Amino acid sequence: MTEAQISEIFAMAWDDLTAFDMIEREHGLSEAQVIQLMRRHMKASSFRMWRKRVSGRSAKHTQKLRPKHRRVSSLD
C-alpha cells in the first residue's frame, strides 16, 4: 500500500460522514483492518483519540446513517 493510499484512508477514517463501508468498497479494507492500519501508523495518543471519536458513532456505518447524510461513492 502506498503512502498516498494510506493518507487517503486516514482522511476517510477521520471524516465524520465517511462510513467504514465506503472505505471497504474503495480500498478493500474491513473496519477491523482500518483500525489495525490506524493503530500501526499513529502515535498511541492519537489512535486513542480517534477510537474515542469513532466508537459508537452511527455515521461510520452506512446502515445507521440517515438518508440525507449518506455519501454516495463514485463507484456506485
PDB file of N, CA, C and O in Angstrom:
ATOM      1  N   MET A   1       0.852  -1.179   0.000  1.00  0.00           N
ATOM      2  CA  MET A   1       0.000   0.000   0.000  1.00  0.00           C
ATOM      3  C   MET A   1       0.900   1.245   0.000  1.00  0.00           C
ATOM      4  O   MET A   1       1.846   1.333   0.782  1.00  0.00           O
ATOM      5  N   THR A   2       0.599   2.190  -0.872  1.00  0.00           N
ATOM      6  CA  THR A   2       1.430   3.392  -0.980  1.00  0.00           C
ATOM      7  C   THR A   2       1.084   4.390   0.122  1.00  0.00           C
ATOM      8  O   THR A   2       0.039   4.298   0.765  1.00  0.00           O
ATOM      9  N   GLU A   3       1.981   5.334   0.319  1.00  0.00           N
ATOM     10  CA  GLU A   3       1.742   6.405   1.296  1.00  0.00           C
ATOM     11  C   GLU A   3       0.496   7.212   0.921  1.00  0.00           C
ATOM     12  O   GLU A   3      -0.261   7.637   1.793  1.00  0.00           O
ATOM     13  N   ALA A   4       0.291   7.417  -0.377  1.00  0.00           N
ATOM     14  CA  ALA A   4      -0.883   8.171  -0.835  1.00  0.00           C
ATOM     15  C   ALA A   4      -2.167   7.432  -0.476  1.00  0.00           C
ATOM     16  O   ALA A   4      -3.139   8.052  -0.044  1.00  0.00           O
ATOM     17  N   GLN A   5      -2.178   6.107  -0.653  1.00  0.00           N
ATOM     18  CA  GLN A   5      -3.361   5.321  -0.306  1.00  0.00           C
ATOM     19  C   GLN A   5      -3.617   5.353   1.203  1.00  0.00           C
ATOM     20  O   GLN A   5      -4.755   5.506   1.646  1.00  0.00           O
ATOM     21  N   ILE A   6      -2.550   5.208   1.980  1.00  0.00           N
ATOM     22  CA  ILE A   6      -2.682   5.268   3.440  1.00  0.00           C
ATOM     23  C   ILE A   6      -3.211   6.626   3.860  1.00  0.00           C
ATOM     24  O   ILE A   6      -4.083   6.715   4.724  1.00  0.00           O
ATOM     25  N   SER A   7      -2.695   7.672   3.261  1.00  0.00           N
ATOM     26  CA  SER A   7      -3.142   9.023   3.571  1.00  0.00           C
ATOM     27  C   SER A   7      -4.626   9.203   3.253  1.00  0.00           C
ATOM     28  O   SER A   7      -5.356   9.822   4.027  1.00  0.00           O
ATOM     29  N   GLU A   8      -5.072   8.667   2.121  1.00  0.00           N
ATOM     30  CA  GLU A   8      -6.479   8.768   1.746  1.00  0.00           C
ATOM     31  C   GLU A   8      -7.365   7.992   2.725  1.00  0.00           C
ATOM     32  O   GLU A   8      -8.440   8.461   3.100  1.00  0.00           O
ATOM     33  N   ILE A   9      -6.913   6.813   3.134  1.00  0.00           N
ATOM     34  CA  ILE A   9      -7.670   6.021   4.097  1.00  0.00           C
ATOM     35  C   ILE A   9      -7.756   6.753   5.434  1.00  0.00           C
ATOM     36  O   ILE A   9      -8.809   6.764   6.070  1.00  0.00           O
ATOM     37  N   PHE A  10      -6.651   7.362   5.860  1.00  0.00           N
ATOM     38  CA  PHE A  10      -6.655   8.143   7.098  1.00  0.00           C
ATOM     39  C   PHE A  10      -7.683   9.269   7.018  1.00  0.00           C
ATOM     40  O   PHE A  10      -8.459   9.479   7.950  1.00  0.00           O
ATOM     41  N   ALA A  11      -7.681   9.987   5.903  1.00  0.00           N
ATOM     42  CA  ALA A  11      -8.619  11.105   5.744  1.00  0.00           C
ATOM     43  C   ALA A  11     -10.060  10.598   5.792  1.00  0.00           C
ATOM     44  O   ALA A  11     -10.918  11.219   6.420  1.00  0.00           O
ATOM     45  N   MET A  12     -10.323   9.485   5.139  1.00  0.00           N
ATOM     46  CA  MET A  12     -11.669   8.920   5.147  1.00  0.00           C
ATOM     47  C   MET A  12     -12.054   8.444   6.552  1.00  0.00           C
ATOM     48  O   MET A  12     -13.193   8.625   6.982  1.00  0.00           O
ATOM     49  N   ALA A  13     -11.110   7.842   7.256  1.00  0.00           N
ATOM     50  CA  ALA A  13     -11.386   7.334   8.600  1.00  0.00           C
ATOM     51  C   ALA A  13     -11.676   8.463   9.583  1.00  0.00           C
ATOM     52  O   ALA A  13     -12.492   8.292  10.489  1.00  0.00           O
ATOM     53  N   TRP A  14     -11.026   9.612   9.423  1.00  0.00           N
ATOM     54  CA  TRP A  14     -11.249  10.759  10.302  1.00  0.00           C
ATOM     55  C   TRP A  14     -12.524  11.512   9.939  1.00  0.00           C
ATOM     56  O   TRP A  14     -13.108  12.181  10.792  1.00  0.00           O
ATOM     57  N   ASP A  15     -12.961  11.412   8.695  1.00  0.00           N
ATOM     58  CA  ASP A  15     -14.147  12.141   8.245  1.00  0.00           C
ATOM     59  C   ASP A  15     -15.409  11.595   8.913  1.00  0.00           C
ATOM     60  O   ASP A  15     -15.644  10.387   8.913  1.00  0.00           O
ATOM     61  N   ASP A  16     -16.210  12.481   9.475  1.00  0.00           N
ATOM     62  CA  ASP A  16     -17.408  12.074  10.204  1.00  0.00           C
ATOM     63  C   ASP A  16     -18.447  11.393   9.321  1.00  0.00           C
ATOM     64  O   ASP A  16     -19.170  10.519   9.800  1.00  0.00           O
ATOM     65  N   LEU A  17     -18.541  11.762   8.064  1.00  0.00           N
ATOM     66  CA  LEU A  17     -19.603  11.240   7.216  1.00  0.00           C
ATOM     67  C   LEU A  17     -19.165  10.137   6.256  1.00  0.00           C
ATOM     68  O   LEU A  17     -19.954   9.688   5.425  1.00  0.00           O
ATOM     69  N   THR A  18     -17.928   9.705   6.366  1.00  0.00           N
ATOM     70  CA  THR A  18     -17.460   8.599   5.535  1.00  0.00           C
ATOM     71  C   THR A  18     -17.544   7.319   6.348  1.00  0.00           C
ATOM     72  O   THR A  18     -16.841   7.160   7.346  1.00  0.00           O
ATOM     73  N   ALA A  19     -18.399   6.414   5.922  1.00  0.00           N
ATOM     74  CA  ALA A  19     -18.615   5.160   6.637  1.00  0.00           C
ATOM     75  C   ALA A  19     -17.485   4.170   6.351  1.00  0.00           C
ATOM     76  O   ALA A  19     -16.840   4.227   5.304  1.00  0.00           O
ATOM     77  N   PHE A  20     -17.261   3.267   7.297  1.00  0.00           N
ATOM     78  CA  PHE A  20     -16.274   2.208   7.089  1.00  0.00           C
ATOM     79  C   PHE A  20     -16.635   1.378   5.859  1.00  0.00           C
ATOM     80  O   PHE A  20     -15.754   0.864   5.170  1.00  0.00           O
ATOM     81  N   ASP A  21     -17.925   1.249   5.589  1.00  0.00           N
ATOM     82  CA  ASP A  21     -18.376   0.504   4.408  1.00  0.00           C
ATOM     83  C   ASP A  21     -17.818   1.116   3.125  1.00  0.00           C
ATOM     84  O   ASP A  21     -17.442   0.393   2.203  1.00  0.00           O
ATOM     85  N   MET A  22     -17.764   2.428   3.066  1.00  0.00           N
ATOM     86  CA  MET A  22     -17.237   3.106   1.877  1.00  0.00           C
ATOM     87  C   MET A  22     -15.732   2.864   1.756  1.00  0.00           C
ATOM     88  O   MET A  22     -15.223   2.659   0.654  1.00  0.00           O
ATOM     89  N   ILE A  23     -15.030   2.885   2.870  1.00  0.00           N
ATOM     90  CA  ILE A  23     -13.592   2.605   2.848  1.00  0.00           C
ATOM     91  C   ILE A  23     -13.364   1.186   2.328  1.00  0.00           C
ATOM     92  O   ILE A  23     -12.444   0.939   1.548  1.00  0.00           O
ATOM     93  N   GLU A  24     -14.209   0.267   2.766  1.00  0.00           N
ATOM     94  CA  GLU A  24     -14.067  -1.116   2.308  1.00  0.00           C
ATOM     95  C   GLU A  24     -14.333  -1.237   0.807  1.00  0.00           C
ATOM     96  O   GLU A  24     -13.615  -1.950   0.106  1.00  0.00           O
ATOM     97  N   ARG A  25     -15.361  -0.544   0.314  1.00  0.00           N
ATOM     98  CA  ARG A  25     -15.656  -0.594  -1.124  1.00  0.00           C
ATOM     99  C   ARG A  25     -14.525   0.003  -1.946  1.00  0.00           C
ATOM    100  O   ARG A  25     -14.163  -0.544  -2.988  1.00  0.00           O
ATOM    101  N   GLU A  26     -13.968   1.108  -1.496  1.00  0.00           N
ATOM    102  CA  GLU A  26     -12.951   1.804  -2.298  1.00  0.00           C
ATOM    103  C   GLU A  26     -11.547   1.240  -2.138  1.00  0.00           C
ATOM    104  O   GLU A  26     -10.744   1.291  -3.070  1.00  0.00           O
ATOM    105  N   HIS A  27     -11.243   0.692  -0.937  1.00  0.00           N
ATOM    106  CA  HIS A  27      -9.868   0.252  -0.680  1.00  0.00           C
ATOM    107  C   HIS A  27      -9.751  -1.220  -0.287  1.00  0.00           C
ATOM    108  O   HIS A  27      -8.644  -1.740  -0.150  1.00  0.00           O
ATOM    109  N   GLY A  28     -10.892  -1.894  -0.106  1.00  0.00           N
ATOM    110  CA  GLY A  28     -10.856  -3.311   0.212  1.00  0.00           C
ATOM    111  C   GLY A  28     -10.455  -3.638   1.639  1.00  0.00           C
ATOM    112  O   GLY A  28     -10.075  -4.773   1.927  1.00  0.00           O
ATOM    113  N   LEU A  29     -10.533  -2.656   2.545  1.00  0.00           N
ATOM    114  CA  LEU A  29     -10.170  -2.881   3.941  1.00  0.00           C
ATOM    115  C   LEU A  29     -11.425  -2.897   4.807  1.00  0.00           C
ATOM    116  O   LEU A  29     -12.252  -1.989   4.731  1.00  0.00           O
ATOM    117  N   SER A  30     -11.559  -3.930   5.628  1.00  0.00           N
ATOM    118  CA  SER A  30     -12.680  -4.002   6.558  1.00  0.00           C
ATOM    119  C   SER A  30     -12.467  -2.994   7.689  1.00  0.00           C
ATOM    120  O   SER A  30     -11.396  -2.400   7.813  1.00  0.00           O
ATOM    121  N   GLU A  31     -13.491  -2.813   8.500  1.00  0.00           N
ATOM    122  CA  GLU A  31     -13.370  -1.908   9.649  1.00  0.00           C
ATOM    123  C   GLU A  31     -12.214  -2.336  10.543  1.00  0.00           C
ATOM    124  O   GLU A  31     -11.428  -1.496  10.982  1.00  0.00           O
ATOM    125  N   ALA A  32     -12.099  -3.632  10.819  1.00  0.00           N
ATOM    126  CA  ALA A  32     -11.010  -4.124  11.674  1.00  0.00           C
ATOM    127  C   ALA A  32      -9.647  -3.840  11.059  1.00  0.00           C
ATOM    128  O   ALA A  32      -8.702  -3.507  11.775  1.00  0.00           O
ATOM    129  N   GLN A  33      -9.534  -3.967   9.740  1.00  0.00           N
ATOM    130  CA  GLN A  33      -8.265  -3.697   9.068  1.00  0.00           C
ATOM    131  C   GLN A  33      -7.925  -2.210   9.099  1.00  0.00           C
ATOM    132  O   GLN A  33      -6.755  -1.844   9.221  1.00  0.00           O
ATOM    133  N   VAL A  34      -8.938  -1.349   8.988  1.00  0.00           N
ATOM    134  CA  VAL A  34      -8.704   0.095   9.089  1.00  0.00           C
ATOM    135  C   VAL A  34      -8.202   0.425  10.489  1.00  0.00           C
ATOM    136  O   VAL A  34      -7.276   1.220  10.651  1.00  0.00           O
ATOM    137  N   ILE A  35      -8.810  -0.183  11.492  1.00  0.00           N
ATOM    138  CA  ILE A  35      -8.381   0.055  12.873  1.00  0.00           C
ATOM    139  C   ILE A  35      -6.937  -0.385  13.059  1.00  0.00           C
ATOM    140  O   ILE A  35      -6.153   0.329  13.684  1.00  0.00           O
ATOM    141  N   GLN A  36      -6.573  -1.551  12.527  1.00  0.00           N
ATOM    142  CA  GLN A  36      -5.179  -2.028  12.617  1.00  0.00           C
ATOM    143  C   GLN A  36      -4.225  -1.069  11.918  1.00  0.00           C
ATOM    144  O   GLN A  36      -3.154  -0.764  12.444  1.00  0.00           O
ATOM    145  N   LEU A  37      -4.606  -0.589  10.732  1.00  0.00           N
ATOM    146  CA  LEU A  37      -3.774   0.353   9.987  1.00  0.00           C
ATOM    147  C   LEU A  37      -3.570   1.636  10.783  1.00  0.00           C
ATOM    148  O   LEU A  37      -2.453   2.143  10.888  1.00  0.00           O
ATOM    149  N   MET A  38      -4.648   2.147  11.337  1.00  0.00           N
ATOM    150  CA  MET A  38      -4.559   3.380  12.126  1.00  0.00           C
ATOM    151  C   MET A  38      -3.668   3.157  13.348  1.00  0.00           C
ATOM    152  O   MET A  38      -2.842   4.009  13.676  1.00  0.00           O
ATOM    153  N   ARG A  39      -3.829   2.022  14.019  1.00  0.00           N
ATOM    154  CA  ARG A  39      -3.016   1.729  15.206  1.00  0.00           C
ATOM    155  C   ARG A  39      -1.529   1.672  14.860  1.00  0.00           C
ATOM    156  O   ARG A  39      -0.690   2.180  15.604  1.00  0.00           O
ATOM    157  N   ARG A  40      -1.206   1.039  13.705  1.00  0.00           N
ATOM    158  CA  ARG A  40       0.194   0.896  13.294  1.00  0.00           C
ATOM    159  C   ARG A  40       0.849   2.213  12.910  1.00  0.00           C
ATOM    160  O   ARG A  40       2.040   2.407  13.156  1.00  0.00           O
ATOM    161  N   HIS A  41       0.087   3.116  12.311  1.00  0.00           N
ATOM    162  CA  HIS A  41       0.673   4.326  11.734  1.00  0.00           C
ATOM    163  C   HIS A  41       0.457   5.592  12.555  1.00  0.00           C
ATOM    164  O   HIS A  41       0.876   6.672  12.138  1.00  0.00           O
ATOM    165  N   MET A  42      -0.180   5.482  13.699  1.00  0.00           N
ATOM    166  CA  MET A  42      -0.431   6.670  14.525  1.00  0.00           C
ATOM    167  C   MET A  42       0.274   6.535  15.867  1.00  0.00           C
ATOM    168  O   MET A  42       0.556   5.434  16.339  1.00  0.00           O
ATOM    169  N   LYS A  43       0.550   7.692  16.466  1.00  0.00           N
ATOM    170  CA  LYS A  43       1.031   7.680  17.844  1.00  0.00           C
ATOM    171  C   LYS A  43      -0.095   7.124  18.706  1.00  0.00           C
ATOM    172  O   LYS A  43      -1.271   7.257  18.369  1.00  0.00           O
ATOM    173  N   ALA A  44       0.272   6.504  19.814  1.00  0.00           N
ATOM    174  CA  ALA A  44      -0.720   5.870  20.691  1.00  0.00           C
ATOM    175  C   ALA A  44      -1.796   6.854  21.142  1.00  0.00           C
ATOM    176  O   ALA A  44      -2.978   6.513  21.150  1.00  0.00           O
ATOM    177  N   SER A  45      -1.405   8.059  21.514  1.00  0.00           N
ATOM    178  CA  SER A  45      -2.379   9.047  21.995  1.00  0.00           C
ATOM    179  C   SER A  45      -3.323   9.487  20.869  1.00  0.00           C
ATOM    180  O   SER A  45      -4.511   9.703  21.108  1.00  0.00           O
ATOM    181  N   SER A  46      -2.811   9.618  19.669  1.00  0.00           N
ATOM    182  CA  SER A  46      -3.648   9.993  18.524  1.00  0.00           C
ATOM    183  C   SER A  46      -4.618   8.875  18.185  1.00  0.00           C
ATOM    184  O   SER A  46      -5.780   9.129  17.865  1.00  0.00           O
ATOM    185  N   PHE A  47      -4.140   7.630  18.256  1.00  0.00           N
ATOM    186  CA  PHE A  47      -5.012   6.493  17.983  1.00  0.00           C
ATOM    187  C   PHE A  47      -6.144   6.432  19.003  1.00  0.00           C
ATOM    188  O   PHE A  47      -7.300   6.227  18.631  1.00  0.00           O
ATOM    189  N   ARG A  48      -5.821   6.608  20.292  1.00  0.00           N
ATOM    190  CA  ARG A  48      -6.860   6.589  21.327  1.00  0.00           C
ATOM    191  C   ARG A  48      -7.882   7.691  21.097  1.00  0.00           C
ATOM    192  O   ARG A  48      -9.078   7.467  21.284  1.00  0.00           O
ATOM    193  N   MET A  49      -7.441   8.870  20.696  1.00  0.00           N
ATOM    194  CA  MET A  49      -8.351   9.982  20.424  1.00  0.00           C
ATOM    195  C   MET A  49      -9.266   9.628  19.241  1.00  0.00           C
ATOM    196  O   MET A  49     -10.469   9.885  19.297  1.00  0.00           O
ATOM    197  N   TRP A  50      -8.709   9.043  18.176  1.00  0.00           N
ATOM    198  CA  TRP A  50      -9.507   8.663  17.015  1.00  0.00           C
ATOM    199  C   TRP A  50     -10.525   7.594  17.384  1.00  0.00           C
ATOM    200  O   TRP A  50     -11.691   7.688  17.000  1.00  0.00           O
ATOM    201  N   ARG A  51     -10.088   6.566  18.134  1.00  0.00           N
ATOM    202  CA  ARG A  51     -11.001   5.481  18.524  1.00  0.00           C
ATOM    203  C   ARG A  51     -12.142   6.018  19.379  1.00  0.00           C
ATOM    204  O   ARG A  51     -13.294   5.619  19.208  1.00  0.00           O
ATOM    205  N   LYS A  52     -11.821   6.916  20.292  1.00  0.00           N
ATOM    206  CA  LYS A  52     -12.865   7.508  21.126  1.00  0.00           C
ATOM    207  C   LYS A  52     -13.862   8.266  20.249  1.00  0.00           C
ATOM    208  O   LYS A  52     -15.069   8.227  20.490  1.00  0.00           O
ATOM    209  N   ARG A  53     -13.349   8.947  19.241  1.00  0.00           N
ATOM    210  CA  ARG A  53     -14.190   9.743  18.346  1.00  0.00           C
ATOM    211  C   ARG A  53     -15.125   8.873  17.498  1.00  0.00           C
ATOM    212  O   ARG A  53     -16.295   9.214  17.326  1.00  0.00           O
ATOM    213  N   VAL A  54     -14.624   7.760  16.970  1.00  0.00           N
ATOM    214  CA  VAL A  54     -15.440   6.955  16.057  1.00  0.00           C
ATOM    215  C   VAL A  54     -16.203   5.825  16.741  1.00  0.00           C
ATOM    216  O   VAL A  54     -17.148   5.295  16.156  1.00  0.00           O
ATOM    217  N   SER A  55     -15.833   5.446  17.937  1.00  0.00           N
ATOM    218  CA  SER A  55     -16.518   4.349  18.620  1.00  0.00           C
ATOM    219  C   SER A  55     -17.969   4.704  18.879  1.00  0.00           C
ATOM    220  O   SER A  55     -18.277   5.718  19.505  1.00  0.00           O
ATOM    221  N   GLY A  56     -18.836   3.870  18.395  1.00  0.00           N
ATOM    222  CA  GLY A  56     -20.254   4.072  18.605  1.00  0.00           C
ATOM    223  C   GLY A  56     -20.884   5.148  17.740  1.00  0.00           C
ATOM    224  O   GLY A  56     -22.079   5.417  17.864  1.00  0.00           O
ATOM    225  N   ARG A  57     -20.108   5.764  16.874  1.00  0.00           N
ATOM    226  CA  ARG A  57     -20.622   6.821  16.003  1.00  0.00           C
ATOM    227  C   ARG A  57     -21.405   6.180  14.862  1.00  0.00           C
ATOM    228  O   ARG A  57     -20.848   5.457  14.037  1.00  0.00           O
ATOM    229  N   SER A  58     -22.691   6.455  14.830  1.00  0.00           N
ATOM    230  CA  SER A  58     -23.535   5.806  13.818  1.00  0.00           C
ATOM    231  C   SER A  58     -23.148   6.217  12.401  1.00  0.00           C
ATOM    232  O   SER A  58     -23.384   5.460  11.460  1.00  0.00           O
ATOM    233  N   ALA A  59     -22.569   7.379  12.234  1.00  0.00           N
ATOM    234  CA  ALA A  59     -22.200   7.859  10.904  1.00  0.00           C
ATOM    235  C   ALA A  59     -21.092   7.017  10.269  1.00  0.00           C
ATOM    236  O   ALA A  59     -20.890   7.098   9.058  1.00  0.00           O
ATOM    237  N   LYS A  60     -20.386   6.231  11.035  1.00  0.00           N
ATOM    238  CA  LYS A  60     -19.319   5.413  10.475  1.00  0.00           C
ATOM    239  C   LYS A  60     -19.844   4.101   9.903  1.00  0.00           C
ATOM    240  O   LYS A  60     -19.068   3.289   9.399  1.00  0.00           O
ATOM    241  N   HIS A  61     -21.155   3.890   9.979  1.00  0.00           N
ATOM    242  CA  HIS A  61     -21.774   2.680   9.444  1.00  0.00           C
ATOM    243  C   HIS A  61     -22.939   3.098   8.562  1.00  0.00           C
ATOM    244  O   HIS A  61     -23.910   3.678   9.049  1.00  0.00           O
ATOM    245  N   THR A  62     -22.851   2.811   7.274  1.00  0.00           N
ATOM    246  CA  THR A  62     -23.825   3.261   6.287  1.00  0.00           C
ATOM    247  C   THR A  62     -25.252   2.909   6.678  1.00  0.00           C
ATOM    248  O   THR A  62     -26.148   3.737   6.517  1.00  0.00           O
ATOM    249  N   GLN A  63     -25.485   1.719   7.183  1.00  0.00           N
ATOM    250  CA  GLN A  63     -26.839   1.289   7.503  1.00  0.00           C
ATOM    251  C   GLN A  63     -27.457   2.166   8.597  1.00  0.00           C
ATOM    252  O   GLN A  63     -28.681   2.285   8.663  1.00  0.00           O
ATOM    253  N   LYS A  64     -26.655   2.767   9.436  1.00  0.00           N
ATOM    254  CA  LYS A  64     -27.164   3.566  10.544  1.00  0.00           C
ATOM    255  C   LYS A  64     -27.345   5.036  10.184  1.00  0.00           C
ATOM    256  O   LYS A  64     -27.945   5.791  10.950  1.00  0.00           O
ATOM    257  N   LEU A  65     -26.832   5.451   9.025  1.00  0.00           N
ATOM    258  CA  LEU A  65     -26.931   6.843   8.605  1.00  0.00           C
ATOM    259  C   LEU A  65     -28.337   7.194   8.158  1.00  0.00           C
ATOM    260  O   LEU A  65     -29.033   6.379   7.553  1.00  0.00           O
ATOM    261  N   ARG A  66     -28.740   8.400   8.458  1.00  0.00           N
ATOM    262  CA  ARG A  66     -29.992   8.890   7.889  1.00  0.00           C
ATOM    263  C   ARG A  66     -29.744   9.152   6.408  1.00  0.00           C
ATOM    264  O   ARG A  66     -28.639   9.544   6.033  1.00  0.00           O
ATOM    265  N   PRO A  67     -30.746   8.945   5.560  1.00  0.00           N
ATOM    266  CA  PRO A  67     -30.552   9.061   4.101  1.00  0.00           C
ATOM    267  C   PRO A  67     -29.902  10.358   3.642  1.00  0.00           C
ATOM    268  O   PRO A  67     -29.074  10.321   2.732  1.00  0.00           O
ATOM    269  N   LYS A  68     -30.238  11.504   4.228  1.00  0.00           N
ATOM    270  CA  LYS A  68     -29.671  12.762   3.736  1.00  0.00           C
ATOM    271  C   LYS A  68     -28.186  12.897   4.045  1.00  0.00           C
ATOM    272  O   LYS A  68     -27.512  13.749   3.465  1.00  0.00           O
ATOM    273  N   HIS A  69     -27.659  12.065   4.958  1.00  0.00           N
ATOM    274  CA  HIS A  69     -26.250  12.150   5.323  1.00  0.00           C
ATOM    275  C   HIS A  69     -25.388  11.089   4.662  1.00  0.00           C
ATOM    276  O   HIS A  69     -24.174  11.066   4.864  1.00  0.00           O
ATOM    277  N   ARG A  70     -25.991  10.218   3.880  1.00  0.00           N
ATOM    278  CA  ARG A  70     -25.213   9.182   3.203  1.00  0.00           C
ATOM    279  C   ARG A  70     -24.455   9.775   2.040  1.00  0.00           C
ATOM    280  O   ARG A  70     -25.023  10.489   1.213  1.00  0.00           O
ATOM    281  N   ARG A  71     -23.186   9.483   1.977  1.00  0.00           N
ATOM    282  CA  ARG A  71     -22.387   9.907   0.832  1.00  0.00           C
ATOM    283  C   ARG A  71     -22.424   8.805  -0.197  1.00  0.00           C
ATOM    284  O   ARG A  71     -22.355   7.621   0.135  1.00  0.00           O
ATOM    285  N   VAL A  72     -22.531   9.192  -1.417  1.00  0.00           N
ATOM    286  CA  VAL A  72     -22.565   8.209  -2.494  1.00  0.00           C
ATOM    287  C   VAL A  72     -21.170   8.127  -3.085  1.00  0.00           C
ATOM    288  O   VAL A  72     -20.580   9.139  -3.463  1.00  0.00           O
ATOM    289  N   SER A  73     -20.661   6.936  -3.158  1.00  0.00           N
ATOM    290  CA  SER A  73     -19.339   6.709  -3.731  1.00  0.00           C
ATOM    291  C   SER A  73     -19.421   6.843  -5.251  1.00  0.00           C
ATOM    292  O   SER A  73     -20.450   6.562  -5.865  1.00  0.00           O
ATOM    293  N   SER A  74     -18.325   7.272  -5.829  1.00  0.00           N
ATOM    294  CA  SER A  74     -18.262   7.359  -7.288  1.00  0.00           C
ATOM    295  C   SER A  74     -18.270   5.967  -7.914  1.00  0.00           C
ATOM    296  O   SER A  74     -18.469   5.831  -9.121  1.00  0.00           O
ATOM    297  N   LEU A  75     -18.055   4.930  -7.098  1.00  0.00           N
ATOM    298  CA  LEU A  75     -18.038   3.570  -7.598  1.00  0.00           C
ATOM    299  C   LEU A  75     -19.428   2.972  -7.685  1.00  0.00           C
ATOM    300  O   LEU A  75     -19.600   1.919  -8.299  1.00  0.00           O
ATOM    301  N   ASP A  76     -20.441   3.621  -7.082  1.00  0.00           N
ATOM    302  CA  ASP A  76     -21.814   3.100  -7.090  1.00  0.00           C
ATOM    303  C   ASP A  76     -22.479   3.334  -8.414  1.00  0.00           C
ATOM    304  O   ASP A  76     -23.637   2.960  -8.598  1.00  0.00           O
TER     305      ASP A  76
END
